[in-house]
Amino acid sequence: MFDQILSSFYVHILLTYISLILSIVIGIPLAVISLKNRYIANFIIGFCNLVQAIPSFAVVAIVVPLFGIGFKPAILAIFLRILMPIVKNTYDGLINIDILVLESSKGMGLSEWQILRYIRFPNAYPSIFAGIKFAAILSNSVAILTAIIGSGGLGSIIFEGLASFNINKILAGSIPAILIALFMDISFSMIEKKFFTYPDIINKNHP
Amino acid sequence: MIFKNVDSIEIVRLVKSYRDLMAINDVSLKINGKELFVIIGPSGCGKTTLLKTINRLIEPDSGGVFINNNDIRNLDVVKLRKNIGYVIQQVGLFPHMNIKDNISLILKLEGWPREKIDKRVKEILKIVFLDEIYLRKFPNQLSGGQQQRVGLARALALNQPLLLMDEPFGSVDPILRRQLQDEFLQIKKVLGKTIVFVTHDIEEAFRLGDRIAVMKGGKIKQIGEANDLILNPADSFVLNLVESDKKYKHISNLKVRDVMIPVKNYMIDSQAKISDSIKFMLKNNTEFGIIVKKDKFLGTTDLKTLLNSNFIKNDQKIENLYNKETLKFSPEKPLYDALAEMKKSNISIAVILERDVPIGTILSSEILNRLI
């Protein structure tokens, strides 16, 4: 029993974090590309919104006829489901910059790339981090659902418990999942605080 | 730096429109090196648009901008902007950086070593009258005036030869504005840069500008020094603008007598030797003398002429060497007419006579400065 929990826990962590890292690595560049071209932006943000509107369960299900079942299709399903908050929040953070700040940085001779690196991104960090945090928690919960397409992970224990009405099994699956969610929330908050936070004045409107 | 100095900025037949609105309608002008050129006009007259074509934040529809005879379209836009300091009304400081990083970002990106950056930041802070304790603060912890100083410091960081300023003192209260203007005049003296300055405040234009361009509806109405605008307004718009500065409203009521300065330090007797006249003028720190014979006005002289005369070999009496061609006014003459006449004949000094006795003198430049 304990071995089963441990291995499910391990698979669950893999599911959650691989898809999260994948969505960060792909989502942030997508947001940057969207910033440069309005048509691409409409397409990408539109696609992300569409996926967002579909219930998580349906996203998981729709992957099956296209990519089959198992661990990898599950990663894809989670990835698709959590891409939206990362792209959207990054895009919003990057584009919502004080027009005067933008003008003065252009005027002083910063290149587009330098403006992105030194002005837009630092201004977008709070928003990007909020997106990543939300995506992480969503990733954890979708990873439970993907057990039904054979991904393994804590979801399979929960579903087994539900099917046989075995309360111990239900708890053995859900308590670690809750702990993972709490850990993610706390760890991301700490990372944000340590590396990406300026004095809290940044969140106030500067005159 | 692409330009070490800016010797001229020529704007040639510039046109910029936004849909059916002509923001700039065929504007041509020339800005000289090291001058503070003010562009003034009501909001929406195109002055800011014109300014922004100089650092290519706005690209014109037609016409061009030439700096030192180089068409700026042929220059790399990022390099061009690094040669031009840019200050805007709302400052646009980077809210996520402290003051030091705000000022030094561009230096860092240019690859300056840290010690050199620190040294430069301290230098600039002195120039803009800002204390070093602010370096660690963030923009929204500073008052409006302090932010404006930081904005100026940031624009001076690379010691750019050209400075563009878009209503930099527009959002601060009048008392602080006056103080910032005074400081800016001092800074300007220190820096010796070419500055293009946009404002809607005629008083500011008069105080700061070497030359002033009046804009309305995308067109230049008049370009000239303060006294050109005051004495020879091109049209009723310029006239109204000039008169909106309250101090000028009474100029039409003034007589020559009201503004003339006493002549005691200028009076030279016709029997004096040239060498004595020179000594007299040097002693009184004047460059101009009024020659009198038994108190009656004879003519004028100036230091330059006397020094150029052959007085060491031939130290003759001054009555042999004076200028008869001079402007003479009665004390009751309206000041406005007197100034216009001086302007027209291009003589900056006039003598005021009452029954042929000099009782005062006026210097056109000095009067305008006093009134401004």
Interface residues (C-beta under 8 A of the other chain):
Chain A: D98 L100 V101 L102 E103 S104 S105 K106 G107 M108 G109 L110 S111 Q114 Y118 I119 P122 N123 Y198 P199 I201 I202 K204 N205 H206 P207
Chain B: N55 L57 V78 K79 L80 R81 K82 N83 I84 G85 Y86 I88 Q90 V91 G92 L93 F94 P95 H96 M97 L105 I106 L109 F138 P139 N140 Q141 G144 Q147 G151 R154 A155 L164
